[in-house]
Amino acid sequence: MRNLLIVFAVISIILVSGCTTTTNDGPQPTSTPSSDPQTRCVELCRDQILSNVDMSSGPCLSENKELDWNIENWACDVAHEPRKEIDKHSLNQCQEFRKENVAHFVEVTPNCEFIRKL
């Protein structure tokens, strides 16, 4: 009887310990930068949020010299979804795209949700 109680206690501990894992659904720091423009743009955005950077002004992340953006011919921009009037002004778009130094761009929301890539 005593052995049965010990076995039951061990099994209970194993079952309970397996059910108490915690999850964090928030932005996670990036370990190895992605080479995919869409994925990398979302990663940069999330890294900025983790660093308490205000994304509501729609910064061009690929032009920030402190960030690791090494994807040739692409820009990473933060915009609003749905688009606001401020997003339509060329002065609020990535300079590299406006000057035609890059041919493509990725847009994400201030919450790092993918909008589009062109």
C-alpha positions in Angstrom: 0.0 0.0 0.0 2.8 2.4 0.9 4.6 1.7 -2.5 1.3 2.5 -4.3 1.1 5.8 -2.5 4.7 6.7 -3.4 4.1 5.8 -7.1 0.9 7.8 -7.1 2.7 10.8 -5.6 5.6 10.6 -8.1 3.2 10.4 -11.0 1.2 13.4 -9.7 4.3 15.5 -9.3 5.4 14.7 -12.9 1.9 15.5 -14.3 1.6 18.8 -12.4 5.1 20.0 -13.3 4.5 19.4 -17.0 1.3 21.6 -16.8 2.8 24.6 -15.2 5.0 26.0 -18.1 4.6 29.7 -18.7 4.3 31.3 -22.1 5.1 34.8 -23.2 3.3 35.8 -26.3 4.9 39.3 -26.5 7.7 40.3 -28.7 10.9 38.2 -28.3 14.4 39.4 -28.8 15.9 38.3 -32.1 18.9 35.9 -31.9 20.0 35.4 -35.5 18.8 38.1 -38.0 16.6 36.8 -40.8 17.6 37.4 -44.4 14.0 37.5 -45.5 12.9 41.2 -45.8 9.4 40.6 -44.3 10.6 38.6 -41.4 13.6 40.9 -40.7 11.4 44.0 -40.8 9.1 42.4 -38.2 12.1 41.4 -36.1 13.5 44.9 -36.1 10.2 46.4 -35.2 9.8 43.9 -32.2 13.3 44.6 -31.1 12.5 48.3 -31.1 9.4 47.8 -29.0 11.4 45.7 -26.5 13.8 48.7 -26.3 10.8 51.0 -25.5 11.0 52.9 -28.8 7.8 54.7 -29.8 6.8 53.3 -33.2 3.7 55.5 -33.7 5.6 58.1 -35.7 6.3 55.5 -38.4 10.1 55.4 -38.5 12.0 53.9 -41.4 13.8 51.1 -39.6 16.1 50.2 -42.4 17.7 53.7 -42.3 18.5 53.6 -38.6 22.3 53.1 -38.5 22.0 51.5 -35.1 19.9 48.6 -36.4 21.2 45.6 -38.4 19.5 45.9 -41.7 21.7 44.3 -44.4 19.1 43.3 -47.0 20.1 44.7 -50.4 17.5 46.5 -52.4 14.9 46.6 -49.6 13.7 49.1 -47.1 11.7 48.5 -43.9 9.1 51.1 -43.0 6.5 51.5 -40.2 3.0 52.7 -41.3 -0.5 52.6 -40.1 -3.2 50.1 -41.0 -5.6 51.4 -42.1 -3.3 54.0 -43.7 -3.5 57.5 -42.3 -3.0 60.7 -44.3 0.5 61.0 -42.8 1.5 57.7 -44.4 0.7 59.0 -47.9 3.2 61.8 -47.8 6.5 61.0 -49.5 8.5 62.7 -46.8 7.2 60.1 -44.4 8.5 57.2 -46.5 11.9 55.7 -46.5 14.4 58.1 -48.2 16.2 55.2 -49.8 13.0 54.1 -51.5 12.0 57.7 -52.5 15.5 58.3 -54.0 15.2 55.0 -55.8 18.3 53.6 -54.1 16.2 50.5 -53.2 13.5 49.0 -55.4 11.4 47.3 -52.7 10.0 47.9 -49.3 8.2 46.2 -46.4 5.6 47.9 -44.3 4.6 46.9 -40.8 2.3 48.5 -38.3 3.5 50.3 -35.1 2.6 46.9 -33.4 4.9 45.1 -35.8 2.1 43.4 -37.8 2.9 42.9 -41.5 1.0 45.2 -43.9 2.6 44.6 -47.3 5.7 44.3 -49.3 6.4 45.7 -52.8 
